[in-house]
Amino acid sequence: MDIERVDLYKMLWNSIQVQLDKQNMTAYRLSKMTGIPLTTIYNYKNDGKEPPFKNMCKIADALDVSLDVFRGGKQK
């Protein structure tokens, strides 16, 4: 995976982290709400791994935001 792609996914995680912070939610709680293993969540956070679309949908639903939030759009 090239550096630019990893940076893109880290920027995506930053958007997720902003929503987690706004809602006072931990990665552990996000994992429990989405059914995504905590190790996978940490891979997105720490290793710049690409989340599949289905996991991004689960994350958006758990955070009660539109997927647009993660691409620079507005909240629902």
Secondary structure as the mmCIF struct_conf table of DSSP 4:
data_model
#
loop_
_struct_conf.conf_type_id
_struct_conf.id
_struct_conf.beg_label_comp_id
_struct_conf.beg_label_asym_id
_struct_conf.beg_label_seq_id
_struct_conf.end_label_comp_id
_struct_conf.end_label_asym_id
_struct_conf.end_label_seq_id
HELX_RH_AL_P HELX_RH_AL_P1 ILE A 3 LYS A 22
TURN_TY1_P TURN_TY1_P1 GLN A 23 ASN A 24
HELX_RH_AL_P HELX_RH_AL_P2 ALA A 27 THR A 34
TURN_TY1_P TURN_TY1_P2 GLY A 35 GLY A 35
HELX_RH_AL_P HELX_RH_AL_P3 LEU A 38 ASP A 47
HELX_LH_PP_P HELX_LH_PP_P1 LYS A 49 PRO A 52
HELX_RH_AL_P HELX_RH_AL_P4 PHE A 53 LEU A 63
TURN_TY1_P TURN_TY1_P3 ASP A 64 ASP A 64
HELX_RH_3T_P HELX_RH_3T_P1 LEU A 67 ARG A 71
TURN_TY1_P TURN_TY1_P4 GLY A 72 GLY A 72
#
